Amino acid sequence: MEKTNGDAAGTPVGTTRERSRPRVIEPEGKPRLSLKKGRGGEGSSSTSSSSARSESGSRVSRMDVKRAPRGKKKRNIYIGVGAVALLLVTYFVARLEPAAPTVDRNVIVQGTVERGEMVRQVRGSGTLVPERVQFVAALTAGRVESVHFEPGQEVSATDILMVMSNPDVELQVLEAEQQWTAAQASLLSLRRTLGTGLLAQEAAVADARARFLVAERQAEAYARMVGSDWVSENEYQNARDNASALGERLRTDQARLDLMNQTNDEQLAVQRDQVGRLANIYRYYQERASNMRVKAGAEGVLQDFDLEVGQWVQAGTTLARVARPERLKAELRIPQTQARDVQVGQAAFVDTRTDTIPGRVRRVDPNVQGGSVLVEVTLEGDLPTGARPDLSVDGTIELERLNDVLHVGRPAYGQSHSTVSLFRVTEDGKAAERVTVRLGRSSVNQIEVVEGLREGDVIVLSDMSRYDDVDRVRIR
C-alpha cells in the first residue's frame, strides 16, 4: 500500500500511468464500513472512516457492499394502473367512429338544385349521308380494261366510268345471236310449208266441189229420164251414189282446209314466240356486253371508286356510289335507353363542329344494333360550306319541355326513374353527407329531382363510388 501511494505521489504531472483498483485488507475484529447513511453503526463507523481518510492522506476507493433487495409492491401497483388505463383507452378508441375521408374541392364537380323549365334532350353521334344515292354495280364479271374517272369528280348519268372485258360474255352474245337467227329461219320455213299445204288443200277442195257439182247435175238429169229407154233405174241409182260420195269428199276436204287454217296460225304463233324469246335472250346478252362499259347512271359526285386496271371484278360487286351533295341528311346513333321517347317530327340540331344545322326527325329504325338505335334527321335550310357526305357530326333531339320542375345536373351513374345515393354539401361547404334521392325524367345534362333534395341544395355530381362505405366526407 505504501509503495503504491509513493509511486502515485512521485509520478510527474502529465505522465500516464496505469491505475489499478487498490485492494483494502480489513483488520480482524474491526467492523465493516458501510457506504450508505442511516444504517446500523452510522456514528462510530462514519467518524472512524473520516479519521482514517484524514490520517492516511491517501485516496481510498469505494468498497464493494452487498445491497439489500428493494421492495416490488410499488412497482406492481404501477403496472396494474397502467394496464387498466390501457384497457380504458382501447375501449374508448374502439367506440369512436372512423375519421371521414377527405376529397379535394378542385377534383369533384358540384351542382345546385334549381326549379324552373327543363328541356329534355337526347344526344348521339353520327354522319351526314346523301338523301339519294345511286349504287353502281357490276352486272357481270370481267377484267378492268380502263378507268376514266376518279373519286370526288362530278359525273353525269351517261358518263362511262370504266370499261371491262370478258370473253365468255362475248361468246354468249354470239351464241344467242346464232340461235335467234336459226329460229327466224325456222319460222320462214314453217310459214312456207304451211302456206304450200294450205294452197294444195284449197285446190283439192275446189276439185272436189267441181266433181260433186257434175255428179249432182248428172243425177238430176237421170232422175228426169228414169223409166224411159234412155236411162235405166240402175244408172240413176249409180249417179245418185256417185253424187253422194263426191259430196262427202267435198265436206272432208273443206274440213281439212278449215283445220289447216286454224293449226297454221297456231304453229306460226308458237314459232313466233320462240323467235321472240330467243330475241330477248340475244338482247339480254347484248345488254350484258354493253354493260361492260360501266356508266354512272345518275348525276352527282363519284364516291368509293377505287378500282385499278387489270383488276378482276365479280358479278354483283358494288363499284362506286354517285351522290348528290346538296341534299344531305344526318344519321344519328341514339343509345337504346334514351331512344324510347324519340318520335318522328321532333326538332333536332346537328353540330358539324363549325356550324349548327336545324332539322326534324324523319325516321326511327325499329331495330337495335350495337346498343343504339338509328335515327334519320332531315336537315332544314341551306347547308354550310363544309357539309359533305360522311362528315362526322353530333346531334341533339329535343324531346319535350318541362315547366316548374326541380332539376339538377346529371350525376354520374344517375339513370332516369331510379333511386340513388348522393352526397349533399353542407352549408359551410366543408363536408358532404350522404342522402337518398329519387330521380325522374332525364335529359342530356340534367335530370329531374322527385324527392330527397330541395331548391338551392348543392350535391356532388362526380363519381363517388369509392366512398360507398362512408356517409360523410370532408371537402378541403
C-alpha positions in Angstrom: 0.0 0.0 0.0 2.7 2.5 0.9 4.7 1.6 -2.2 1.7 2.2 -4.3 1.0 5.5 -2.7 4.5 6.6 -3.1 4.6 5.8 -6.7 1.4 7.8 -7.2 2.9 10.8 -5.4 6.1 10.5 -7.3 4.6 10.5 -10.8 5.0 13.8 -12.6 2.0 15.7 -13.8 1.1 14.9 -17.4 2.6 11.4 -17.2 0.3 8.5 -18.0 0.3 5.7 -15.5 -1.7 2.6 -15.2 -4.2 2.8 -12.5 -5.3 -0.3 -10.6 -8.1 -0.7 -8.1 -6.5 -0.9 -4.6 -7.3 -3.8 -2.5 -8.3 -3.0 1.0 -7.5 -5.5 3.7 -9.6 -5.1 6.8 -8.0 -6.0 10.2 -9.6 -8.8 12.0 -12.3 -7.9 14.5 -12.8 -4.4 13.0 -16.4 -3.7 12.0 -17.1 -3.4 8.2 -17.6 0.0 6.9 -20.9 0.9 5.1 -21.2 3.4 2.3 -24.8 4.2 3.0 -26.1 6.6 5.6 -28.8 5.9 8.0 -27.9 2.2 8.7 -26.6 0.5 11.8 -23.3 1.8 13.3 -23.6 5.1 11.5 -22.0 7.4 14.1 -18.9 5.4 15.1 -18.4 4.0 11.6 -18.6 7.4 9.9 -16.3 9.0 12.5 -13.8 6.2 12.2 -13.9 6.3 8.5 -13.4 10.1 8.3 -10.4 9.9 10.7 -8.9 7.1 8.7 -9.1 9.1 5.5 -7.7 12.2 7.0 -4.9 10.4 8.7 -3.7 8.4 5.8 -3.9 11.3 3.4 -4.3 8.9 0.6 -7.3 8.1 -1.7 -9.4 5.1 -0.8 -11.7 3.5 -3.4 -15.3 2.7 -2.7 -15.8 -0.7 -1.2 -18.0 -3.5 -2.7 -21.0 -3.6 -0.5 -23.9 -6.1 -0.8 -27.1 -4.1 -1.3 -30.4 -5.1 0.3 -33.1 -6.0 -2.3 -35.8 -3.4 -2.9 -39.5 -4.0 -2.4 -41.7 -4.9 -5.5 -45.0 -3.8 -4.1 -44.9 -0.2 -5.6 -43.8 -1.5 -9.0 -46.7 -3.9 -9.2 -49.1 -1.1 -8.3 -47.8 1.0 -11.2 -48.0 -2.0 -13.7 -51.7 -2.6 -12.7 -52.7 1.0 -13.0 -51.0 1.2 -16.5 -52.8 -1.9 -17.7 -56.2 -0.6 -16.5 -55.5 2.7 -18.2 -54.6 0.9 -21.4 -57.8 -1.1 -21.4 -59.9 2.0 -20.9 -58.1 3.9 -23.7 -58.6 0.9 -26.0 -62.3 0.7 -25.2 -63.0 4.3 -25.8 -60.9 4.3 -29.0 -62.9 1.3 -30.3 -66.2 3.1 -29.7 -65.0 6.2 -31.7 -66.2 6.5 -35.3 -63.6 6.5 -38.1 -62.5 9.9 -39.3 -64.3 11.0 -42.5 -62.2 10.8 -45.7 -61.1 14.0 -47.4 -61.7 14.9 -51.0 -60.2 17.8 -53.0 -62.6 20.5 -53.9 -60.9 21.0 -57.2 -61.4 17.4 -58.2 -65.1 17.0 -57.7 -67.9 18.5 -59.7 -70.8 20.1 -57.8 -74.3 21.1 -58.9 -77.0 23.2 -57.5 -80.7 22.1 -57.4 -82.8 24.6 -59.3 -86.5 25.0 -60.0 -87.8 26.1 -63.4 -88.0 25.0 -67.0 -86.1 21.8 -68.0 -85.6 20.8 -71.7 -85.4 17.1 -72.2 -82.9 16.2 -74.9 -81.1 13.1 -76.1 -77.8 13.2 -77.9 -76.0 10.9 -80.3 -73.2 10.9 -82.8 -73.4 10.1 -86.5 -72.6 11.1 -90.0 -74.0 13.1 -92.9 -75.2 10.9 -95.8 -76.8 11.8 -99.1 -80.6 11.5 -99.3 -80.4 9.8 -102.7 -77.5 7.6 -103.5 -77.0 5.7 -106.8 -75.1 2.5 -106.4 -73.1 1.4 -109.4 -72.7 -2.4 -109.5 -71.1 -4.9 -111.9 -73.8 -6.9 -113.8 -71.3 -9.4 -114.9 -67.8 -10.5 -114.0 -64.9 -9.0 -116.0 -61.4 -7.6 -116.1 -60.9 -3.9 -115.8 -59.5 -2.5 -119.0 -59.6 1.2 -118.4 -60.8 3.7 -115.7 -61.9 7.2 -116.8 -62.9 9.0 -113.5 -61.6 9.4 -110.0 -63.5 9.7 -106.7 -64.8 13.2 -106.0 -65.3 14.1 -109.6 -68.8 15.2 -110.8 -70.3 12.9 -113.3 -73.5 12.7 -115.4 -75.8 9.8 -116.0 -74.3 8.9 -119.4 -70.6 9.2 -118.4 -68.6 5.9 -118.8 -66.7 5.3 -115.6 -64.8 2.2 -116.7 -64.5 -0.4 -119.4 -64.4 -4.2 -118.7 -63.9 -7.3 -120.8 -65.0 -10.9 -120.6 -64.6 -13.4 -123.5 -67.3 -15.6 -122.1 -69.9 -12.8 -122.3 -68.9 -12.1 -125.9 -69.2 -15.8 -126.8 -72.7 -15.9 -125.2 -73.7 -13.0 -127.3 -72.6 -14.8 -130.5 -74.4 -18.0 -129.5 -77.6 -16.2 -128.6 -77.5 -14.3 -131.9 -77.0 -17.7 -133.8 -80.0 -19.2 -132.0 -82.1 -16.2 -132.7 -81.2 -16.3 -136.4 -81.9 -20.0 -136.7 -85.3 -19.5 -135.1 -86.1 -16.8 -137.6 -85.1 -19.2 -140.4 -87.3 -21.9 -139.0 -90.2 -19.5 -138.8 -89.8 -18.7 -142.5 -89.6 -22.3 -143.4 -92.6 -23.2 -141.4 -94.6 -20.3 -143.0 -93.6 -21.6 -146.5 -94.5 -25.2 -145.7 -97.8 -24.3 -144.1 -98.7 -22.0 -147.0 -97.9 -24.6 -149.6 -100.0 -27.2 -147.8 -102.8 -24.8 -147.4 -102.8 -24.0 -151.1 -102.8 -27.6 -152.0 -105.7 -28.3 -149.8 -107.6 -25.4 -151.2 -107.1 -26.9 -154.7 -108.3 -30.2 -153.5 -111.4 -28.7 -152.1 -112.1 -26.9 -155.4 -111.6 -30.1 -157.4 -113.9 -32.0 -155.0 -116.5 -29.3 -155.3 -116.4 -29.4 -159.1 -116.7 -33.2 -159.2 -119.6 -33.1 -156.7 -121.4 -30.5 -158.8 -121.0 -32.5 -162.0 -122.2 -35.7 -160.3 -125.1 -33.8 -158.8 -126.3 -32.5 -162.1 -125.9 -35.8 -163.8 -128.0 -37.4 -161.0 -130.7 -34.8 -161.5 -130.8 -35.4 -165.3 -131.0 -39.2 -164.7 -133.9 -38.6 -162.4 -135.9 -36.9 -165.1 -135.1 -39.6 -167.6 -135.5 -42.6 -165.4 -138.2 -45.0 -166.7 -137.5 -44.2 -170.3 -135.5 -46.1 -172.7 -132.6 -43.7 -172.3 -131.8 -44.2 -168.5 -132.4 -47.3 -166.6 -133.1 -47.5 -162.9 -129.6 -48.8 -162.2 -127.9 -46.0 -163.9 -129.9 -43.5 -162.0 -129.0 -45.1 -158.7 -125.3 -45.1 -159.6 -125.5 -41.4 -160.4 -127.1 -40.6 -157.1 -124.5 -42.7 -155.2 -121.6 -41.0 -157.1 -123.0 -37.6 -156.3 -123.4 -38.5 -152.7 -119.8 -39.8 -152.4 -118.4 -36.7 -154.1 -120.4 -34.5 -151.7 -118.9 -36.3 -148.7 -115.5 -36.0 -150.2 -116.1 -32.2 -150.6 -117.1 -31.9 -147.0 -114.0 -33.8 -145.8 -111.6 -31.7 -147.9 -113.3 -28.5 -146.6 -113.0 -29.6 -143.0 -109.3 -30.4 -143.6 -108.9 -26.9 -145.1 -110.5 -25.3 -142.1 -108.3 -27.3 -139.7 -105.2 -26.3 -141.6 -106.2 -22.7 -141.4 -106.5 -23.0 -137.6 -103.4 -25.0 -137.0 -101.3 -23.0 -139.3 -101.9 -19.9 -137.3 -101.2 -21.7 -134.0 -98.0 -23.2 -135.3 -96.8 -19.8 -136.7 -97.7 -18.2 -133.3 -95.7 -20.8 -131.4 -92.7 -20.3 -133.7 -93.0 -16.5 -133.5 -93.0 -16.8 -129.6 -89.8 -18.9 -129.8 -88.2 -16.3 -132.1 -89.3 -13.6 -129.6 -87.8 -15.4 -126.7 -84.5 -16.0 -128.5 -84.5 -12.3 -129.5 -84.9 -11.3 -125.8 -82.1 -13.6 -124.8 -80.0 -12.1 -127.5 -80.8 -8.6 -126.4 -80.1 -9.6 -122.7 -76.6 -10.9 -123.7 -76.1 -7.8 -125.8 -77.1 -5.7 -122.8 -74.7 -7.6 -120.6 -71.9 -7.0 -123.1 -72.8 -3.3 -123.3 -72.8 -3.1 -119.5 -69.1 -3.9 -119.6 -68.9 -0.2 -120.4 -70.0 0.9 -116.9 -72.0 4.1 -116.8 -72.7 6.4 -113.8 -76.4 6.1 -114.1 -77.1 9.4 -112.2 -75.8 12.9 -111.9 -73.7 13.7 -108.8 -70.4 13.2 -107.1 -68.5 9.9 -107.6 -67.7 8.1 -104.3 -66.0 4.9 -103.2 -64.5 4.3 -106.7 -61.1 2.7 -106.2 -60.6 0.1 -109.0 -57.4 -0.4 -110.9 -56.6 -1.5 -114.4 -56.3 -5.3 -114.6 -58.4 -6.0 -111.5 -61.0 -8.8 -111.8 -64.5 -7.8 -110.7 -67.1 -10.4 -109.7 -70.7 -10.0 -110.8 -72.8 -8.0 -108.2 -69.8 -6.2 -106.8 -70.5 -2.5 -105.9 -68.1 -0.5 -108.0 -69.0 3.0 -106.9 -71.6 5.4 -105.5 -73.0 8.5 -107.1 -74.5 11.0 -104.6 -76.0 14.5 -104.8 -74.1 16.5 -102.1 -76.6 19.3 -102.0 -79.2 17.1 -100.4 -77.9 15.5 -97.2 -79.4 14.0 -94.1 -78.0 13.1 -90.7 -77.9 9.5 -89.4 -77.6 9.6 -85.6 -76.9 6.7 -83.2 -79.0 7.2 -80.1 -78.5 4.9 -77.0 -81.3 2.4 -76.7 -82.1 3.6 -73.2 -82.8 7.1 -74.4 -84.4 6.3 -77.8 -87.7 5.2 -76.4 -89.0 8.7 -76.3 -87.8 9.8 -79.8 -90.6 10.3 -82.3 -91.0 11.4 -85.9 -91.3 15.2 -86.3 -89.4 16.2 -83.2 -86.9 19.1 -83.5 -83.3 18.3 -83.8 -79.9 20.2 -84.1 -76.9 18.8 -85.9 -73.5 20.1 -84.9 -70.9 19.9 -87.7 -68.1 21.2 -85.4 -68.3 24.5 -87.2 -72.0 25.2 -87.7 -75.3 24.0 -86.2 -78.0 22.9 -88.7 -81.7 22.6 -87.6 -83.7 19.6 -88.6 -86.6 17.3 -87.9 -86.7 13.6 -87.1 -87.6 11.8 -90.3 -87.4 8.1 -89.3 -86.6 5.9 -86.3 -85.2 2.5 -87.0 -87.2 -0.2 -85.2 -84.2 -2.4 -84.7 -81.4 -2.0 -82.1 -77.8 -2.5 -83.4 -74.8 -2.4 -81.0 -76.9 -1.0 -78.2 -78.1 2.0 -80.2 -81.0 3.0 -82.5 -80.5 4.6 -85.9 -82.4 7.9 -86.2 -82.6 9.8 -89.5 -82.8 13.6 -89.3 -83.8 15.8 -92.3 -81.8 19.0 -92.5 -83.7 22.2 -92.9 -82.4 25.3 -94.6 -79.1 25.8 -96.6 -76.2 23.6 -95.7 -73.0 25.2 -94.5 -69.9 25.3 -96.8 -68.1 22.5 -95.1 -71.0 20.0 -95.1 -70.2 16.9 -97.2 -71.1 13.2 -97.2 -69.6 11.0 -94.4 -68.8 14.1 -92.2 -68.9 13.2 -88.5 -71.5 15.1 -86.6 -73.2 15.3 -83.2 -76.9 15.5 -83.0 -79.3 16.7 -80.2 -83.0 15.8 -80.3 -85.4 17.8 -78.2 -88.0 15.5 -76.6 -90.1 17.9 -74.5 -90.1 21.0 -72.3 -91.0 20.6 -68.6 -92.2 23.7 -66.7 -91.7 24.4 -63.0 -89.8 21.2 -62.1 -86.9 20.6 -59.7 -83.8 19.7 -61.6 -80.1 19.4 -61.2 -77.1 18.5 -63.3 -77.0 14.8 -64.2 -74.8 12.9 -61.7 -72.5 10.0 -62.6 -74.5 6.7 -62.8 -77.8 8.6 -62.4 -80.4 7.0 -64.5 -83.9 8.2 -65.1 -86.7 7.0 -62.8 -84.3 5.5 -60.2 -83.3 6.0 -56.6 -79.7 6.8 -56.0 -77.4 7.8 -53.1 -75.8 11.2 -53.4 -73.5 13.4 -51.3 -75.1 16.8 -50.3 -72.7 19.6 -49.4 -73.2 21.1 -46.0 -74.0 24.8 -45.6 -70.4 25.7 -44.6 -69.1 23.8 -47.7 -66.5 21.9 -45.7 -68.2 18.5 -45.8 -70.8 16.4 -47.7 -73.3 14.0 -46.3 -75.0 11.1 -48.0 -78.7 11.4 -48.8 -81.1 9.2 -50.7 -82.6 10.9 -53.8 -85.4 9.7 -56.1 -84.8 10.8 -59.7 -87.4 11.3 -62.5 -87.1 12.1 -66.2 -83.7 12.8 -67.6 -82.0 14.8 -70.3 -78.5 15.0 -71.7 -77.0 17.1 -68.9 -79.9 17.4 -66.5 -82.3 15.2 -64.5 -85.5 15.8 -62.6 -85.5 15.5 -58.8 -88.6 13.9 -57.4 -87.7 13.5 -53.8 -84.8 13.9 -51.4 -83.4 17.4 -52.3 -84.6 21.0 -52.0 -84.1 24.0 -54.2 -80.7 25.5 -53.5 -79.1 22.3 -52.3 -75.6 21.6 -53.6 -74.7 18.0 -54.4 -71.6 16.2 -55.7 -72.1 15.2 -59.3 -68.7 13.3 -59.7 -68.3 9.6 -59.3 -68.1 8.9 -55.5 -68.3 5.1 -55.7 -65.1 4.6 -53.8 -66.7 6.2 -50.8 -69.7 3.8 -50.7 -68.7 2.6 -47.2 -68.9 6.1 -45.6 -71.8 8.5 -45.1 -69.8 11.7 -44.7 -66.7 13.2 -46.5 -64.7 16.3 -45.8 -64.0 18.8 -48.5 -60.8 20.8 -48.4 
